[in-house]
């Protein structure tokens, strides 16, 4: 259980922060960059949900994803160590599988694309596109973290399920934007070289 009885600690005043393990790192550490981008994504999904609150299919999916993103942040904030003192909270493959099922559910009945989609249409769709781009940044930051932690001993890369989750989530957010645009009817399509 998490108990927060004091919000400011002053421990970050020198540009340092503590990971879940208690290890101190700079606030610009690749790990902090990765889970910080996930936190930003979660915040923008809170704004998205102001636009999707009445949608009985989409809003519960986004609510669950917001909770998953706290799991993901905990995963990224916890270094993988041999013989850990506690069981770390990690993203698991079933969370990725659920995203895939939800993508399929939202995508059912949406027509195939004939061009790339420009961010826009409804307010919800535009906000979902913003969330998608932040998700892609979180994914890039997570790749950077994984690359920084890579070993030459053939061990599996850390945070692999977290990376798969982010990759799939960006796909879900794209499909959700089309769903929010009236199942694609309100999509704003790119017209190549339209303004030459």
C-alpha positions in Angstrom: 0.0 0.0 0.0 1.2 3.5 -0.8 1.0 6.1 2.0 1.7 9.7 1.1 1.5 11.9 4.2 4.0 14.6 3.2 4.2 15.8 -0.4 7.4 17.8 -0.4 10.6 16.2 0.7 13.2 18.6 -0.6 15.3 15.5 -1.8 15.0 16.6 -5.4 16.2 20.2 -4.9 19.7 19.2 -6.0 18.5 17.5 -9.2 18.5 14.0 -7.8 15.7 11.5 -7.2 15.3 8.1 -5.7 14.2 5.0 -7.6 11.9 2.4 -6.0 15.0 0.5 -4.8 16.2 3.6 -2.9 19.1 4.2 -5.4 19.7 7.9 -6.1 20.0 9.0 -9.7 19.9 12.3 -11.6 16.5 13.6 -12.7 17.9 13.4 -16.3 18.7 9.7 -16.0 17.4 7.6 -18.9 15.2 5.7 -16.4 13.7 8.9 -15.0 13.2 10.2 -18.6 11.3 7.0 -19.5 8.9 6.9 -16.5 8.5 10.7 -16.7 7.2 10.4 -20.2 4.8 7.6 -19.0 3.6 10.0 -16.3 3.0 12.7 -18.9 1.0 10.3 -21.0 -1.1 9.4 -18.0 -1.8 13.1 -17.4 -2.9 13.7 -20.9 -5.2 10.6 -20.8 -6.9 12.3 -17.9 -7.6 15.2 -20.2 -8.7 12.9 -23.0 -11.2 11.3 -20.6 -13.0 14.6 -20.1 -14.0 14.2 -23.8 -14.8 10.4 -23.6 -16.6 10.3 -20.3 -20.0 9.5 -22.0 -18.5 6.7 -24.2 -19.4 3.4 -22.6 -16.9 1.4 -24.6 -13.9 3.7 -24.9 -13.8 5.4 -21.5 -13.5 2.3 -19.4 -10.6 1.1 -21.6 -8.8 4.4 -21.0 -9.5 4.3 -17.3 -7.9 0.8 -17.1 -4.9 2.0 -19.2 -4.4 4.9 -16.8 -4.0 2.4 -14.0 -1.7 0.2 -16.1 0.5 3.3 -16.7 1.1 3.5 -13.0 2.2 -0.2 -13.1 4.4 0.7 -16.1 5.9 3.7 -14.3 6.7 1.4 -11.3 8.2 -1.2 -13.7 10.5 1.4 -15.2 11.4 3.0 -11.9 12.6 -0.3 -10.5 16.0 -1.6 -11.7 16.2 -5.3 -12.5 18.6 -6.7 -9.9 19.7 -10.2 -9.1 18.2 -11.5 -5.8 15.9 -8.5 -5.2 14.8 -7.6 -1.7 11.2 -7.5 -2.9 9.1 -8.6 -5.9 9.0 -5.7 -8.3 5.8 -4.6 -10.0 6.3 -5.5 -13.7 4.1 -5.2 -16.8 3.1 -8.7 -17.9 2.3 -10.1 -21.3 -1.4 -10.5 -20.5 -1.6 -6.7 -20.2 -0.2 -6.4 -23.8 -2.6 -9.2 -25.0 -5.5 -7.2 -23.5 -4.5 -4.1 -25.5 -4.5 -6.2 -28.7 -8.0 -7.5 -27.9 -9.2 -3.9 -27.3 -7.6 -2.7 -30.5 -9.5 -5.4 -32.4 -12.7 -4.5 -30.6 -12.4 -0.8 -31.3 -11.3 -1.3 -34.9 -14.2 -3.6 -35.8 -16.4 -1.8 -38.3 -13.9 1.1 -39.0 -13.2 1.2 -42.7 -9.7 0.7 -44.1 -7.6 3.9 -44.5 -7.0 5.3 -47.9 -4.4 7.9 -46.7 -2.6 8.9 -43.5 -4.8 10.5 -40.9 -4.1 14.1 -39.7 -4.6 14.7 -36.0 -8.1 16.3 -35.7 -11.8 15.7 -36.2 -13.5 15.6 -32.8 -11.9 17.1 -29.7 -11.6 13.5 -28.3 -9.8 12.3 -31.5 -7.4 15.2 -31.5 -6.6 14.6 -27.8 -6.1 10.9 -28.5 -3.6 11.8 -31.2 -1.7 14.0 -28.7 -1.7 11.0 -26.3 -0.4 8.8 -29.1 2.5 11.1 -29.8 3.4 11.2 -26.1 3.2 7.4 -26.0 5.6 7.2 -28.9 8.0 9.5 -26.9 7.7 7.3 -23.8 8.4 4.3 -26.1 11.6 6.0 -27.5 12.7 6.9 -23.9 12.2 3.3 -22.9 14.2 2.1 -25.8 17.0 4.5 -24.7 16.8 3.1 -21.2 17.0 -0.5 -22.5 19.9 0.3 -24.7 21.7 2.0 -21.8 21.2 -1.2 -19.7 22.0 -3.7 -22.5 24.6 -6.3 -21.6 26.9 -8.3 -23.8 26.3 -11.6 -21.9 23.2 -12.6 -23.9 20.8 -11.9 -21.0 17.3 -10.8 -22.0 16.8 -7.1 -22.3 15.2 -5.6 -19.2 11.7 -4.1 -19.4 10.8 -6.0 -22.5 7.1 -6.3 -21.7 7.0 -2.6 -20.8 8.3 -1.8 -24.3 5.8 -4.1 -25.9 3.0 -2.5 -23.9 4.0 1.0 -25.0 4.2 -0.1 -28.7 0.8 -1.6 -28.6 -0.7 1.3 -26.6 0.3 3.8 -29.3 -1.6 1.5 -31.8 -4.6 1.5 -29.5 -4.6 5.3 -29.2 -4.5 5.6 -33.0 -7.5 3.3 -33.4 -9.2 5.0 -30.5 -8.9 8.3 -32.3 -10.6 6.9 -35.4 -13.3 5.4 -33.2 -13.8 8.8 -31.5 -14.1 10.3 -35.0 -17.3 8.4 -35.6 -15.6 5.1 -36.5 -13.5 6.8 -39.1 -16.3 9.0 -40.6 -14.8 12.2 -39.3 -11.1 11.4 -40.0 -9.1 14.2 -41.5 -7.0 12.6 -44.2 -3.7 13.8 -45.5 -3.7 14.9 -49.1 -0.1 14.7 -50.4 1.2 17.9 -52.0 -2.2 19.6 -51.7 -0.7 23.0 -51.1 2.0 23.2 -53.7 
